[in-house]
Amino acid sequence: MSPEPTKAESIAVIGASGRSGVALCRALSAAGLAVRPVVRDAGRWAATGLPGAPRLADLRDGPALRAALAGAARVVSCAHARHAPAILAAAPEGAPLVLMGSTRRFSRWRDDHGDGVRRGEAALLESGRPGVILHPTMIYGAEGEDNVQRLAALLRRLPLAPLPGGGAALVQPVHQSDVTRSLLAALRRDWAAPEAVVVAGPAPLHYADFLRAVCRAAGFAPPRVVPLPLAPLLALAPLLRAVPGLPRIRGDELRRLTEDKAFDIGPMRERLGVDPIGLEEGLALTFAWRPGGEGRG
């Protein structure tokens, strides 16, 4: 059992210069905790403006990673979960681990991303090490993340929104602030054994309703949703990639738009003590910032 981290302990954050890593390091620094950023590119870390001298390590370089993590009281990784075996091998003995996974691991449409998360989860659970792997759903609202903004920009130009199955599949996006709170809670918790916990928004909704909510938050009326069968959309996807201004959508992404991504967040609330904010509130925070300095998001 590990006590809550103290201000004298060093918390190694792998992938500290990524979006979730930056948000976590900012929160840890604000709490007065000692952060040890572990990154591949010192310049990218410097660009964040956050305190702390980075330790340089490629996750494929075992000796360098071991040296970067040496002496850390706790290790949290915001890198892809496929690197879990390397992190487990390099982390100091007894140091609790917090890893970032993805709910892609539950998709029935197999791909390298989801398979890597499955392998990472299995490595942690089979290791017996104290810690947790958090599986967030689609994350929105991170600093520098523009997926929702780009979606809004596209929908603003479209008279119709063609969606497989009319966008009836369920989604449960989670705001970056709740991902950060979950990571902080995981670092503070005593983990007697390795666990896996899903991190998601408060309730699922249909993808079409998610699109409408994005449009309303961006300040315009949503286009009419047009249901289309999956097969013709799959056939059109390679052709649409050649049209400037349209998003590049792969076949596996279209297939995943037809499967429900709805999750029980009881364990998130019970194990982490995090009650996520609603989509309307999260989108309001996301669209409070505009390029050119009109606010912040």
Secondary structure, DSSP 8 states (H G I E B T S, - for coil): ------TTSEEEEETTTSHHHHHHHHHHHHTT-EEEEEES-HHHHHTTT-SS--EE--TT-HHHHHHHHTT-SEEEE-S-GGGHHHHHHHS-TT--EEEE--GGGG-SS--HHHHHHHHHHHHHHHHT-SEEEEEE-SEE--TT--HHHHHHHHHHH-SEEEEEGGG-SEE--EEHHHHHHHHHHHHHS--SSEEEEEE--SS-EEHHHHHHHHHHHHTS---EEEEE-HHHHHHHHHHHTTSTTS----HHHHHHTTS------HHIIIII------HHHHHHHHTT--TTTSS--
